[in-house]
Amino acid sequence: ADAGSSGGACSIHVDGLSFTNNVIVGNEADSSVYLPASSNAEFVNNTLADNEGIGLLLDVRSTTLVTLTNNIVVSHTVGISVSHGVTAFVRYTLWDGNGQDIDGAGLYTETHSVTGSPAFSNTATNDYHLTHASAALDAGDPDGVPPAPQVDMDGVHRPQGAAVDIGAYELSEQGALEGGELFLPFLSDEEAPTSHDHRHGWAIGYAEDTSAIIVHTVNGGQTWKVQG
């Protein structure tokens, strides 16, 4: 949405709303998601980032329960604004870089919050997948599925780790192997020549049938080849 727009990128007037697995980024309206009349709503495993103004606005007509679980809310003037008359339960939220994380005259309960970098893959190219450095990894509601959707925005099954990840994406080791992320740890001999460029490496990965395989790279992790 453009600057000066009222409402938000998503303006929803539906009771019993279930809003899951969405990525809302880069909007310039008053709020990125606006719920003016969405009582008994669930807002689960969404990623709100880099929007100007308010990330999520719960307005005065949402007079009954709104539950927010496993959401990333980063880089807003106000992350979540709860208007007078609104009751909201805010659980397992990853906050980072907001002027204020949550504010407003409404009634809200905030529990199990997480702070730290979401460590997105590449925001310059609008890639909001998680990387291994993300504070969102395994940080979601330990009840798993539900309340989290069974799959993420890409169709990756949850959980991939000890618990579900916060946000719209679940970090998949298989996806990382196939090129969603470059990750090449290495061992270095202090006595080795300093000209060694560390572009050759091996890693443990997974085949389509989930059996373990060894893969090799000669270009720093850009591509991998299964070893015999």
N, C-alpha and C positions, 0 to 999 in steps of 0.2 A: 504494500500500500504506500502511496506517496505521502510526503510531508503535508500536514494540514488536513489530512483525512480524519473524519470522525470515526468512532468505533474502532475497528482494527482489521488486521488481515483476515481474521475469522470472527464474525459476529453471529452468535448462536442463540436462538430463542426456543430451545426445545427442552421440555422436562424429561427427566430420565436419561440424559445424555451420557454416552460412553465415548470419550475422546481419547484414543490410544494410538501409539506408534506414529506420531507426527513430528516433523521437523519444521519449526517456524523461525525463520532467520531474516535479518536484513530489512525489516519493515520500518517505515518512518511515520506511521500513523500514531494516534494517541496511545494505543495499546496493540500488542500483536494478536492477542486473543481476548475477545470481549464477550462475557456471558451476562447479558442483561436480564435474562429470565430463564434460567436453566436449573431449576430446583431438582434435588435428588440426582445430581450429576457426579460422574466419575471422570477424573482427569489423570490418566495413568500412562507411564513410560513415554513421555514426550520430551522433546528437546527444544527449548526456547533460548535463542542466543542472538546477541548483537542486534537487537531491536531497539530503536529509540523509544524513550518514554517507558511505559509500563509493559512488563512481559505478559501478565495475565490480570485482567480486571474483572472482579466479581462484583456486579453492580447490585443496587438496592433491591431489585425485584427478585433476586435469588434468595428467598427468605427461608428456605429449608436447606438441608445438609448438602454440602459440596465436598467431596473427598478427593484429595490430590496425593498421588502415591508414585514414587520412583521417577520424578521429573528432574531434568537438568534445567536450571534457570540461571543464566549467566549473562553479564554485560548489559544490564538495563539501568535506567534511572531508579526505578522501583521494580523489583522482581515480581511480586504478587501484591495487588492492592485489594483489600477486602472492605467493601463499603458497609455502612451502617445497615443493620438488618440482615446481614449475611452470616451464616454459620459455616465455617470451613475447618476441616481437619487436613493438615498439611504434614505429610509423612515421607521420610526417606527422600528428601530433596537435596540435590547437589547445588550449592550456591557458590558463585565466584564472580567477582568483579562488578557487583551491583552497587549503586549508590546506597540503596536500602534493599535488604532482601525481602522483607514483608512488612506491610504497613496498612493502616486504615482503621476506621472506627468500628468495623464489624467484629464479630466474635470468632476468633480463630485459635486453634491449638496446633502448635508446631512440635513435632517429635522426630527423633532419629535423623536429624539433619547432618549433612556431610559438607565439609568445606574443602576446597582444593581445586586444582586445575582439572577441567574435563579432558585436557590434552587431545583435542580433536585432530583428525588426520591432516587436513589442509583447509583452513577456512578461506584462504585466498581463492580456492577453486570450489567453494561451497561443499566441501567434503567434511561432514560432521560425524563420520564414524569415529569410534574410540580407538585409542592406541594403548599400548601396554603401560604407559605412564599415567593413564587416567585415574583420577580419584573415584570415578563412577564404577569401576570394576568390582563385581561381587558385593556391591554396597547397597543393593535394593532390599526390599522387604524379604526377610528370610522365609516367609510362607511360600515364596516363589510364584507358581502358577496355580490358580489365581492368587493375588490380584493382578499380577503381570499377565499380559497376553501370552499365549503359548509360543508364538513366533514373533520376531522383531519386524521392523519395517522392510527388511530384505528377505524375510521368510526363514531366517536362521532360528532354530529352536532354542528356547530358553529352558533352564540355564545352561551356559557353556562351562561355567566354573562352579565354585562352591555355592554361589548364590547368583540371583539374576543381577545384571548390570542396570544401573540407573540410565534412563534416557531411551530414545527411540531405537537405538542399535545395541545389539549384543555382540561383544567382540568374539569373533570366530577364528580359532587357530587355523582352520582350513582356509578361510577367506584371506588371512594374512599370508599364508603360504602361496596362494594363487595370485598375489600381487596387490592385495588391498593395503599392505603395509610393508615397509622395508625394515627388517630387523636382523642384524648380523652381529652377534657378539663374537669376540675372538680372544684367543690367548696369544700373548706376545712374549717372546724371549728377549730379555733386556740386552743380551749380547748379540742379537740378530742385527743385520745391517739396517740402518735407519731408513734406507730407501724402500724397504718392504712396504707395499701399499695396502695390505690387509684386505684385498678384494676377493681372495679365495677363501671359501669357508664351507663348512658342513653343518647340517642341522637335522634334528629329528622332526619329521612331519607325519601326515596322515594321508592314506590313500582314500579313494571314494568309499571303500568298504570299511573304513576307520582303522585298518591295520597300520601298524607303524612302519615307516619307511625312512631311509636316509637320503637326503637331498644335498646337492653340491651346487655352489655358485662360483662364478669366476668374475662377477661384475658387482660385487658389494651387496648382493641381495636383490638386484633388480629382476633377475630371472633365476630359476632353480631347475636342476635336472635330477631326476630320480636315479640313484646308483643301482647297479646290477646286484 
